[in-house]
Amino acid sequence: MFIINEDITALSGKIKKLAFSDRKDKTSEYTKITARPFETKQGIKWQLEKHKNNQVFHENLSEADFLSWCETVGKDTFRQACLTAEGTTVQYTIFPDKTKRKVTGNDIAKVETAKHNKEKNYILPQGANIPALVDLGVFSKDFTVVKSKYDKYKQINRFIEIIDDSFSKMNKDEVTILDFGCGKSYLTFIVYYYFTEIKKVKAKVLGFDLKEDVVRHCNETAEKYGYDNLKFYVNDVTKGEVYKDNVDMVITLHACDIATDFALYHAISHGVRHIFSVPCCQHEVCSSIKKGGDFDLLLTHGLIKERFSALLTDSIRAEILKRCGYEVDIIEFVDFAHSPKNLMLRCKMKKPLTPDLSEVEKLMKTYGFEQKLYELVKK
Ligand SMILES: C[S@@+](CC[C@H](N)C(=O)[O-])C[C@H]1O[C@@H](n2cnc3c(N)ncnc32)[C@H](O)[C@@H]1O
């Protein structure tokens, strides 16, 4: 995680303000941005005070959005940041590849202790009695995180935090959720646990995957803990409709290649309000794209072509979802160190639209690639 975000999380409740200054690029719109947290019924929000030509503009963000903003806009735009908290000031110098920090007032140890204490406030803290996580191999028998599963633990914790942030605004006491390409289903179990045990909401959670043995084990584990409305199905999600009834949320975590497109299409075609999707193995565009336009340089070296194609795929997915009426954010849901596949498409239906896909079509024509979500939406 970006070090400033770690400190925001660690010093939660004590922060007075966080100021970003010293623009990297003098043509950037704002010379300085100061953010202050404030409490609302929906949880902590942050007010941004943006300075431009002796004028000040304000914007309010949820904490999750603010953290994403810090990690992208804040980090990319400014060289300096200063976090002022009770008894502590942390000064940051932001370089392209690292961020240095200097703590005054309190010593680093106190900030580290606060960080450690905050860890205990994870939605799924180490030591929490979640037996299904032991069966799935994420927690050991004493409920500490198994070392080799630490990255997965970070991913599912963060995924749940992001869902939690949206759920607080949903005002629902019953939810139906589909997980496409659920695999060993760490996330699927935890989503069920979160809604039923933490939020005390009636939840129906269904996971779909190709692998029979994995699905069998997941169903046995769900039965073992009396998770009656958590079910797993052997299902190739690219072969037709997986579920007909009303759904509130579609989730995917690293569902391979076009399995993600079928998940997104299910949401679009069934009017599902919320999508949280972390794509993976975006092979389709990479294997069909050809040189033909201004970005040919990015298609010359295999490694760059692969990464460019993955970003292009997710940009096209985001564009199609937006054109279909979703509000779409692309956020870095965990630090790169915990997964290089760390972009999440977080989408909320605003108003269904007949999509104008001309921008996407222009790109497809220039570079001759195929893209499954486009094909599904277009048919
Ligand atoms: C990388 S794993 C991720 C599993 C899980 N979501 C997680 O994050 O731990 C991708 C999963 O997608 C499943 N998958 C790939 N293509 C699929 C398809 N067409 N239909 C259903 N599942 C699929 C694979 O079997 C695999 O279990």
The ligand as an SDF file (V2000), in Angstrom:
LIG
                    3D

 27 29  0  0  0  0  0  0  0  0999 V2000
   -6.9200  -17.3160  -10.8340 C   0  0  0  0  0  0  0  0  0  0  0  0
   -8.2880  -18.2360  -10.3390 S   0  0  0  0  0  0  0  0  0  0  0  0
   -9.0560  -17.1390   -9.1980 C   0  0  0  0  0  0  0  0  0  0  0  0
   -9.9150  -17.8510   -8.2130 C   0  0  0  0  0  0  0  0  0  0  0  0
  -10.5280  -17.0150   -7.1220 C   0  0  0  0  0  0  0  0  0  0  0  0
  -11.4890  -16.0700   -7.6210 N   0  0  0  0  0  0  0  0  0  0  0  0
   -9.4610  -16.3470   -6.2930 C   0  0  0  0  0  0  0  0  0  0  0  0
   -9.2580  -15.1510   -6.4220 O   0  0  0  0  0  0  0  0  0  0  0  0
   -8.7960  -17.0130   -5.5290 O   0  0  0  0  0  0  0  0  0  0  0  0
   -9.3390  -18.1630  -11.7440 C   0  0  0  0  0  0  0  0  0  0  0  0
  -10.4860  -19.1440  -11.6780 C   0  0  0  0  0  0  0  0  0  0  0  0
  -11.3640  -18.8700  -12.7930 O   0  0  0  0  0  0  0  0  0  0  0  0
  -11.8660  -20.1100  -13.2120 C   0  0  0  0  0  0  0  0  0  0  0  0
  -12.3650  -19.9710  -14.5930 N   0  0  0  0  0  0  0  0  0  0  0  0
  -11.6540  -19.6570  -15.6960 C   0  0  0  0  0  0  0  0  0  0  0  0
  -12.4300  -19.6730  -16.7950 N   0  0  0  0  0  0  0  0  0  0  0  0
  -13.6760  -19.9880  -16.3690 C   0  0  0  0  0  0  0  0  0  0  0  0
  -14.9160  -20.1750  -17.0090 C   0  0  0  0  0  0  0  0  0  0  0  0
  -15.0170  -20.0250  -18.3300 N   0  0  0  0  0  0  0  0  0  0  0  0
  -15.9970  -20.5010  -16.2770 N   0  0  0  0  0  0  0  0  0  0  0  0
  -15.8850  -20.6550  -14.9370 C   0  0  0  0  0  0  0  0  0  0  0  0
  -14.7360  -20.4930  -14.2600 N   0  0  0  0  0  0  0  0  0  0  0  0
  -13.6340  -20.1770  -14.9590 C   0  0  0  0  0  0  0  0  0  0  0  0
  -10.7000  -21.0530  -13.0840 C   0  0  0  0  0  0  0  0  0  0  0  0
  -11.1180  -22.4020  -13.0180 O   0  0  0  0  0  0  0  0  0  0  0  0
  -10.0480  -20.5720  -11.7940 C   0  0  0  0  0  0  0  0  0  0  0  0
  -10.4860  -21.2900  -10.6740 O   0  0  0  0  0  0  0  0  0  0  0  0
  1  2  1  0
  2  3  1  0
  2 10  1  0
  3  4  1  0
  4  5  1  0
  5  6  1  0
  5  7  1  0
  7  8  2  0
  7  9  1  0
 10 11  1  0
 11 12  1  0
 11 26  1  0
 12 13  1  0
 13 14  1  0
 13 24  1  0
 14 15  1  0
 14 23  1  0
 15 16  2  0
 16 17  1  0
 17 18  1  0
 17 23  2  0
 18 19  1  0
 18 20  2  0
 20 21  1  0
 21 22  2  0
 22 23  1  0
 24 25  1  0
 24 26  1  0
 26 27  1  0
M  CHG  2   2   1   9  -1
M  END
$$$$
